Amino acid sequence: MAVFAIIAGAGKGRRFGGFKQFFEVAGKPIIIHTAEIFENNELIDKIILAVPKRMMEKTKNLVRKFRLRKVFKIISGGKRRQDTVLNCIKAISAKQGIVVIHDAVRPFISQSMVNRGVQLCQRYKAVIFGTPIYDTIKLVKGRKVLTTVPRLSPHAIQTPQFFDLDYLKKAYAKVDFKNEFTDEASILESAGMEVYVFRGDQSNIKITTKKDLSTFCKRL
């Protein structure tokens, strides 16, 4: 069964001040640091990179420069994340397989997390990783508290997220795409399909602002 990695890097990076996925750290754009994790993983067969339309040519040049041989498609991003990922799913012609969806600006994942996710996905079909939140969580608008989230077992969810290809396609076909979804697992949830959560890694952070770069530099 083939394993496809989709690296979602089509965001505009407004809070960062530009295309953070192309910001260079130690001579490489962040998206390349991330892609190399999948390039070097023995379970990953093919990689799809999703980037802003204006960065397509630059990305092609980077793939050649850093010899990312597993990259078989570079896809122009859609208006929303869900549109971008759908474009990538449509580029996969296989009937069966596993799809690993990851943020381009999460370069801290380990090979063991990728391996574990693929193995768990073979059993559970939809697998995500997250870390438990022990603080009291409140929904706030402006400065006004709207409600307190029940303390059942909230988790901060990470990528990569792992899905059986056919299971994922069925979910995308079921949901109302007029709604906006913040991650792929929420699309399956909306379609009434089961998603399983396993303990993630607290160091698997997303680079959101330039302050986050210091953490990345320390780990290189």
C-alpha positions in Angstrom: 0.0 0.0 0.0 1.5 3.3 -1.1 2.0 6.1 1.4 1.6 9.7 0.1 2.7 12.8 2.0 0.9 16.0 1.4 2.8 19.0 2.7 0.4 22.0 3.0 2.4 25.2 2.5 0.0 27.5 0.6 -0.6 30.0 3.5 0.2 33.7 3.2 1.9 33.9 6.7 0.2 37.2 7.7 1.3 36.9 11.3 4.8 36.1 10.3 5.0 39.0 7.8 5.3 37.0 4.6 5.6 33.5 3.2 7.2 31.9 6.3 7.4 28.5 4.6 10.0 30.0 2.3 12.0 31.7 5.1 15.6 30.4 5.0 17.1 28.8 8.1 20.6 27.4 7.9 20.6 27.8 4.1 17.3 26.1 3.4 13.6 27.3 3.3 11.5 25.9 6.1 9.4 24.0 3.6 12.5 22.1 2.4 13.5 21.2 6.0 10.1 19.8 6.5 10.0 18.0 3.1 13.3 16.3 3.8 11.9 14.5 6.8 9.5 12.7 4.5 12.1 12.4 1.7 14.3 10.5 4.2 11.5 8.3 5.6 11.5 4.7 4.3 7.7 4.4 4.6 6.9 7.4 2.4 6.6 6.7 -1.3 5.6 10.0 -2.8 5.3 13.7 -1.8 3.0 16.4 -2.9 3.9 20.0 -2.1 1.1 22.6 -2.0 2.3 26.2 -2.3 1.0 29.6 -3.3 0.5 30.0 -7.1 3.2 32.7 -7.3 5.7 30.4 -5.6 5.3 27.5 -8.0 8.3 28.1 -10.1 10.5 28.8 -7.1 9.4 25.6 -5.5 10.2 23.6 -8.6 13.7 25.0 -8.5 14.1 24.2 -4.8 13.0 20.6 -5.4 15.7 20.2 -8.0 18.3 22.0 -5.9 17.8 19.9 -2.8 17.2 16.7 -4.8 13.8 15.8 -3.4 13.2 12.8 -5.6 9.9 11.7 -4.0 8.2 14.9 -4.9 5.9 14.0 -7.8 3.5 16.9 -7.8 3.6 20.6 -6.9 0.1 21.9 -6.5 -1.1 25.5 -6.5 -3.0 26.2 -3.2 -6.7 27.0 -3.0 -8.5 29.8 -1.2 -8.8 27.8 2.0 -6.7 25.0 3.5 -9.5 22.5 2.7 -9.5 23.6 -0.9 -5.7 23.2 -1.1 -5.7 19.7 0.4 -8.6 18.6 -1.9 -6.5 19.7 -4.9 -3.7 17.5 -3.6 -6.1 14.5 -3.0 -7.3 14.8 -6.6 -3.8 14.6 -7.8 -3.5 11.1 -6.3 -4.7 8.6 -8.9 -4.2 5.5 -6.7 -7.3 3.7 -5.5 -5.8 2.6 -2.2 -3.1 4.0 0.1 -2.4 6.1 3.1 -2.3 9.9 3.0 -0.1 11.8 5.5 -1.1 15.5 5.7 1.4 17.8 7.3 1.9 21.6 7.8 5.0 22.9 5.9 5.9 25.0 8.9 6.1 22.1 11.4 9.7 21.1 10.9 10.1 19.4 14.3 8.5 16.1 13.7 10.5 12.9 14.2 10.8 9.9 11.9 9.4 7.8 14.7 6.1 9.9 14.8 5.7 9.4 11.0 6.3 5.7 11.3 3.9 5.3 14.2 1.2 7.2 12.5 1.4 5.1 9.3 1.3 1.9 11.3 -1.6 3.1 13.4 -3.5 4.2 10.3 -3.4 0.7 8.9 -5.6 -0.3 11.8 -7.7 2.8 12.6 -8.0 4.5 9.1 -8.0 8.0 10.6 -5.2 8.9 13.1 -4.2 12.2 14.6 -1.8 13.2 17.4 -2.4 15.7 20.1 -1.3 16.8 23.6 -3.7 17.1 26.5 -4.6 20.6 27.7 -5.0 20.7 31.5 -5.8 24.4 31.8 -9.3 25.7 31.9 -10.2 26.8 28.4 -12.6 29.7 27.7 -14.0 31.0 24.4 -13.5 34.8 24.3 -14.8 37.5 21.9 -13.0 40.8 22.4 -12.5 40.7 26.1 -15.8 39.1 26.9 -15.9 35.4 28.0 -18.6 33.6 25.9 -18.4 30.2 27.6 -16.1 27.8 29.4 -15.2 24.7 27.4 -16.2 21.5 29.4 -13.1 19.8 30.8 -13.7 16.4 29.4 -10.4 15.8 27.7 -9.4 18.7 25.4 -6.3 18.1 23.2 -4.2 20.5 21.2 -4.1 18.8 17.8 -1.0 18.6 15.6 0.0 17.5 12.2 0.9 15.1 10.6 -2.6 13.6 10.3 -2.9 10.1 8.8 -5.8 8.8 6.7 -6.8 5.8 4.6 -7.0 7.3 1.1 -10.5 5.9 0.3 -11.8 6.8 3.8 -10.6 10.4 3.3 -12.1 10.7 -0.2 -15.5 9.5 1.2 -15.3 12.2 3.9 -14.6 14.9 1.4 -17.5 13.8 -0.8 -19.9 13.8 2.2 -19.3 17.2 3.8 -20.8 20.6 2.9 -17.7 22.5 1.6 -19.4 25.8 2.3 -18.4 25.3 5.9 -14.8 26.0 6.9 -12.7 23.3 8.5 -9.5 24.0 10.4 -7.9 20.6 9.9 -8.6 17.4 7.9 -9.8 15.4 10.9 -12.7 17.9 11.4 -13.9 17.1 7.9 -14.2 13.4 8.9 -15.8 14.3 12.1 -18.4 16.4 10.2 -19.1 13.5 8.0 -19.8 11.3 11.0 -16.6 9.2 10.5 -14.4 8.0 13.4 -11.1 9.7 14.1 -8.6 8.3 16.7 -6.3 10.5 18.8 -2.9 9.4 20.2 -0.4 11.2 22.4 1.7 13.7 20.4 5.0 15.4 21.0 5.0 18.8 22.8 8.1 19.8 20.8 6.2 19.4 17.5 5.3 23.1 17.3 4.1 25.2 14.4 6.2 28.2 13.3 3.7 31.0 13.5 5.8 34.1 14.3 9.5 35.1 13.9 10.0 34.4 17.6 9.4 30.7 16.9 12.5 30.7 14.7 14.8 30.8 17.7 13.5 27.4 18.8 14.1 26.0 15.3 17.7 27.4 15.2 18.5 25.9 18.6 17.5 22.4 17.3 19.5 22.4 14.1 
